[in-house]
Amino acid sequence: MTNIEQLKEEELNNLSVDSEVLDLESLITDGVNAKVPVEVTYKGKVFGAILKPLTNPEWNNALRVGYKNSNTNSEIELLKIGLYHKNGDKFPNKIIEQLPAGVVTELSKELARISGISIDMEENVKLAKDMLGF
C-alpha cells in the first residue's frame, strides 16, 4: 500500500527545487525577455504580478530619472520598465504612479531580487561604512 503522506512530502520537495531551477534557467535563456511571476503581500493579502528582470543600464537609468525628477522616484521608474500584466502587456505608467506606496516598495524589492540587485539594508550600510572607512 502507498503512503500518501510520504508521496505528498516528496512532491512538495520536488516542486520547491524545480521551481528555483526553472526560474534560473528562464533568466539565463530568456535574458532581457524573461518574465517572472512573483507574489507580494500587502495588508495581509497576497497579489501576483509579472516582472521583467532589468539590465544594468535599465536599472541605472531608472535610478537617475528617479533622482533628478521631483515628480517621481526611483522605485516608480523601475516599475515603469519592469511591471507587466499577466497577458504580457506593460502596466500603464499612470496606474504605476497611483499604486499604494507599500505595493510599490514590495514590487521594487522583488524586481531587485530577480534582477540580481542586493537591497539588503544591513549589507548596504556595511558597504557604505567600509567605503568611508568607519
Sequence and secondary structure as in RCSB ss.txt:
>XXXX:A:sequence
MTNIEQLKEEELNNLSVDSEVLDLESLITDGVNAKVPVEVTYKGKVFGAILKPLTNPEWNNALRVGYKNSNTNSE
IELLKIGLYHKNGDKFPNKIIEQLPAGVVTELSKELARISGISIDMEENVKLAKDMLGF
>XXXX:A:secstr
   HHHHHHHHHHHHHHHHHHHHHHHHHHHGGG  EEEEEEETTEEEEEEE    HHHHHHHHHHHHH TT  HH
HHHHHHHEE TTS B  HHHHHTS HHHHHHHHHHHHHHHT    HHHHHHHHHHHHT 
